[in-house]
Amino acid sequence: MQEAKTGTGKAQYVIGGLAIALTIALCVVAVLYWEYIKNVSHYGYLGVFIISIFAGATVLVPIPGILVVFTMGSILHPALVGLVSGLGEAVGSIGIYLSGYSGQRAIQGLDNYRIFARFSDWIRRRGSVAVFLMSAILNPLFYPFTAIAGMLRFGLVRFFFLCWGGKSVKNMMIAYAGFFGLRSLLRWAGIMMGL
């Protein structure tokens, strides 16, 4: 019985280590090759998807995913931009979830931290609603929230689909803001310049 627990514990550490290594690698790639990544947006929906994966996975490096979604919403169909970018961010957040998943043993030491206690209580009482709402709004607390969801063993598949739904809603609003706002701004600038 003890050997099975040890094997499971080792697997958790391996999964967590790989997830952290992947997140760090994506941060490094984003910094070193940002010009190339930025040019990916020229590839339409595929570009939006790829940039959104980086935006969803990189905690330390601010990737201007919002700017890409806003701009591409004015060029492409805004609802599709929202869905594709939501999918990309959900895929990117899996690494953060898995790094939290491997840190379940750290939960005992975090009970005294107010944000951990609030998030863990919210996830335990209102899991699906909490994940959807945290995904659907712009907030820097989504990353620790995702790691805590992993620590608490909130189902990965359910987390992924709720995250995709919430991120899609958020990104559709941003894409439609770009669709209406940027087009109106360009039209107004054209009128002012006599074009």
C-alpha positions in Angstrom: 0.0 0.0 0.0 2.8 2.4 0.9 4.6 1.6 -2.4 1.4 2.5 -4.4 1.3 5.9 -2.6 4.9 6.5 -3.2 4.5 5.7 -6.9 1.5 8.1 -7.1 3.5 10.8 -5.3 6.4 10.5 -7.7 4.0 10.7 -10.6 2.5 13.9 -9.2 6.0 15.4 -8.9 6.9 14.4 -12.4 3.6 15.9 -13.8 4.2 19.1 -11.8 7.8 19.4 -12.8 6.9 18.9 -16.5 4.1 21.5 -16.2 6.4 24.0 -14.6 9.1 23.3 -17.1 6.6 23.8 -20.0 5.4 27.1 -18.5 9.0 28.4 -18.1 9.9 27.2 -21.6 6.8 29.0 -23.1 7.9 32.2 -21.2 11.4 31.9 -22.6 10.1 31.3 -26.1 7.7 34.2 -25.8 10.5 36.6 -24.8 13.1 35.4 -27.3 10.8 34.9 -30.3 8.1 37.5 -29.6 8.5 39.1 -33.1 7.8 35.7 -34.7 4.9 35.0 -32.4 3.4 38.4 -33.1 3.6 37.7 -36.9 1.6 34.5 -36.4 -1.5 36.7 -36.1 -1.2 37.2 -39.9 -2.4 33.6 -40.2 -5.9 34.4 -39.1 -7.7 32.1 -36.7 -4.7 29.8 -36.4 -2.5 32.8 -35.4 -5.1 33.8 -32.8 -5.1 30.3 -31.4 -1.4 30.0 -31.1 -1.0 33.4 -29.5 -3.8 32.6 -27.1 -2.0 29.4 -26.0 1.0 31.5 -25.0 -1.3 34.1 -23.3 -3.0 31.3 -21.3 0.1 29.5 -20.3 2.6 32.2 -19.4 2.2 33.5 -15.9 5.5 35.5 -15.7 5.6 37.1 -19.2 2.7 39.4 -20.1 1.6 38.3 -23.6 -0.7 40.9 -25.2 -3.4 38.4 -26.0 -6.1 40.9 -25.3 -4.7 43.3 -27.9 -4.5 40.5 -30.5 -8.1 39.4 -29.8 -9.3 43.1 -30.0 -7.5 43.7 -33.2 -8.4 40.4 -34.9 -12.0 40.9 -33.9 -12.1 43.9 -36.2 -10.6 41.9 -39.1 -12.2 38.5 -38.7 -15.6 37.3 -37.4 -15.6 38.4 -33.7 -17.5 35.4 -32.4 -15.1 32.9 -34.0 -12.1 34.9 -32.8 -13.6 34.7 -29.3 -14.1 30.9 -29.5 -10.7 30.2 -31.0 -8.8 32.4 -28.5 -10.9 31.0 -25.7 -9.8 27.5 -26.8 -6.2 28.6 -27.0 -6.2 30.1 -23.5 -7.9 27.0 -22.1 -5.2 24.8 -23.7 -2.5 27.1 -22.3 -3.9 27.0 -18.7 -3.6 23.2 -18.6 0.1 23.5 -17.6 -0.8 25.8 -14.7 -3.5 23.4 -13.6 -1.1 20.4 -13.7 1.5 22.3 -11.7 -1.1 22.8 -9.0 -2.2 19.2 -9.4 1.2 18.0 -8.4 1.3 20.3 -5.4 -1.6 18.8 -3.5 0.7 18.1 -0.5 1.4 21.8 -0.2 -2.3 22.4 0.7 -1.7 21.7 4.4 0.7 24.6 4.7 -1.4 27.1 2.7 -4.6 27.0 4.9 -3.4 30.1 6.7 -3.3 32.2 3.5 -6.5 34.2 3.0 -6.6 34.0 -0.8 -6.0 30.2 -0.8 -8.7 29.7 1.8 -11.2 31.8 -0.1 -10.4 30.2 -3.5 -10.4 26.6 -2.1 -13.7 27.2 -0.3 -15.3 28.7 -3.4 -14.1 25.8 -5.6 -15.3 23.2 -3.1 -18.8 24.9 -2.7 -19.4 26.3 -6.2 -16.8 24.5 -8.4 -18.2 24.8 -11.9 -19.6 28.3 -11.3 -16.3 29.5 -9.8 -14.2 28.1 -12.7 -16.5 29.6 -15.3 -16.7 33.0 -13.7 -13.0 33.3 -13.0 -12.4 32.4 -16.6 -15.0 34.9 -17.9 -13.5 38.0 -16.4 -10.2 39.8 -16.9 -8.2 39.2 -13.7 -4.6 38.4 -12.7 -5.9 36.0 -10.0 -6.9 33.4 -12.6 -3.4 31.8 -12.4 -3.3 31.1 -8.7 -7.0 30.1 -8.9 -6.1 27.5 -11.6 -3.2 26.1 -9.6 -5.5 25.8 -6.6 -8.2 24.0 -8.7 -5.5 21.5 -9.7 -4.4 21.1 -6.1 -8.0 20.4 -5.1 -8.3 17.8 -7.8 -11.1 19.6 -9.6 -11.7 17.4 -12.7 -9.3 18.3 -15.5 -11.8 17.7 -18.3 -14.5 19.6 -16.6 -12.1 22.4 -15.8 -10.9 22.6 -19.4 -14.5 22.9 -20.8 -15.6 25.4 -18.2 -12.4 27.4 -18.8 -12.9 27.3 -22.5 -16.5 28.5 -22.1 -15.6 31.4 -19.8 -12.5 32.4 -21.8 -14.6 32.4 -25.0 -17.2 34.7 -23.4 -14.5 37.1 -22.2 -12.7 37.0 -25.6 -15.9 37.4 -27.6 -16.7 40.6 -25.6 -13.1 41.9 -26.4 -13.4 40.8 -30.1 -16.8 42.6 -30.5 -15.3 45.7 -28.8 -12.6 45.6 -31.4 -15.2 44.9 -34.2 -17.3 47.9 -33.3 -14.8 50.2 -31.7 -11.8 49.8 -34.0 -14.0 49.9 -37.2 -15.8 53.0 -36.0 -12.5 54.7 -35.1 -11.0 53.9 -38.5 -14.2 55.1 -40.2 -14.1 58.3 -38.2 -10.4 58.9 -38.9 -11.1 58.3 -42.6 -13.9 60.9 -42.5 -11.7 63.4 -40.7 -8.9 62.9 -43.2 -11.3 63.3 -46.1 -10.9 59.7 -47.4 
